[in-house]
Structures are given as structure tokens and as C-alpha cells.
């Protein structure tokens, strides 16, 4: 009986040891399984950062000499960094290679808009005059200094936008209505322009924008009507827009200009 009891205890002890070892091994395997994807994600983010940064530098080297002097030496670099950072993070959303860039650090009497082909690395059009929001500058001022994402502000919102569909736009100027092509915009710079859609901020043509001077809009980056008719269909449904100004708060806070991956 004693021998049987001892043998039973040894068997029970061995079974418990084996079960415990199995649980320990399973736990280690689970930890390793969790750790591996995290390491993989970290490596992927690092690779993405390197990829978009390299593409931005290549674009800057190819295009900077074709662009007139801007309000800030880093304006174009900011635009290209933002463009490639968003495209790297959301490749399925950026379906076209076109980028509409505006430097709102320049006055409305100077051409300050460009459309770039970011695949061919060439200027599609520009520079040309572009309107800013009437809420972004006092009456008579040519350079906007106030930027807002708020409803009712009639101000320009800085940052990166993804283009949506075109539509038949109706506007008002000088007490008269006018028709033009419009391009819906979705702001992707959180906190700075993500109210653009609900606010009705779009790209469109406007009779108050001429080759020599741009009037003011309700926050829309409006251009000459004939240019809008030519460019906006090209930009629609997956192109991007980048509205720049040397505004310290925005430059510091826009996630696409800093981290690169949202």
C-alpha cells in the first residue's frame, strides 16, 4: 500500500510539473506572439518615415527651382512632407498624384498657387492668384494673418486636404450670383481644417479672382473661373490640397508636418 501511495504521489507530482511547464511555455509563446507584431509595427513605422522623407526630399530637389520665392523657405518642404506622410499612411485614399499648393504668406496681389504632379515631379500650372477667406484679414489687408477652423469665421483653414467630387457651384459676388465648378474638400489636419466639409469650404472658380488680384471668399481657396474649369476635374477624387502660411500655432500642431504618421 505504501509503495502504491508513493508511486501515486510521484505520478501526480510529475503530471503537475508537466502541466505547469506547458502553461509556462504557452505563456511565453503568447508573450512572444504579442511582442513580434509590436516590433514589426515599429519597424514598419520607421520604414514608412524613411520612405516618405526620402520622397519629399526628392520632390523638393526637383521642384524648388521652378517655384518663385515663397513667404517662408520651408513652405514647399512642409507641403511635400505633409503630402507624402499622408499618402504613406493612407495610400488607398490618395488616388491621384496632384497637389494644389497655396502660400498664404504672400499677398493676394501676387500669384501664390501651384498645382504639382507629384509622380512626374513637374508643375502642372502656376503660379496663379488665389483668394483667401475674408475672415482671415482686415478689410483692405492683402496678407491673411488669422486662420480658423470655426463655423461662421469665413476664415481660411490651413493644412492638408483630400479632394472629393466636383459639383455645380453657385456663388455670389457684387450682389449677383454666378456659376462655376466646385471641388469638395475633406480637411485631414485635425483641429485645423477638419470642419471644412461641414463649413462648405471648397475649391471653386470666382469672378473676383483675376490674374492680377484675388478678392476674398468665405474661406475657400478660389481661383480664376477658366483655371478652375481646367484644373479642378484633374484634382478631384483623390488629389490633395495644402494651404500654407507662416503661422506658428499651426506649424507646431499639424500632425502631418511633424510625426509624419498619424
C-alpha angles and dihedrals in degrees: 000000000000092000090050091049093050091047090050092050091050091050092048091047093049091048091050091048092050092047091049092048090050091051091048092049091047091050091051090049091051092050090049090049091053094043094051097061090046090054090045091051091049091050091047093051090049091049091048092051090051092047098050093041091053092048091049091052091049091050092047092051091049099044110028094083091055094055124083121240110295131208092255129026090227097050097100093040090054091050095050094044090052093046096050094040091056093042091051092051096041108026092157092061099049098072099158130049097226125116123189107205127188127184105208091181086082124077122260090247091066127071105256106161132089138173114212131194099222093191098050091032095227139121111258093186139346176242096324137151119271131188124237128206116279089228090061098068138026116258110286095016114125101199120062114228104167120070126182144176092197127119113253093018095112084208133136115257116216126218143053125333134187115218123236132182129325120240142172105284123203119196140168129232130165091358093304132101123234137187128230142147114278132200120206117226132204113203113222099179098098114228093007107063109353091112091062095104097050090041091055094240106162140152112254145146119267133185090223090068113082133166090263103040142010123216123210130279135190089271099302123131091233123182138185112303096239092048091048091052090053102040109032097067087052091053096043128111104018109004123114139236126204120192113194136189131157090255111150097206094052095042090054097042108039106105093208092061096050120028095022093209118072 
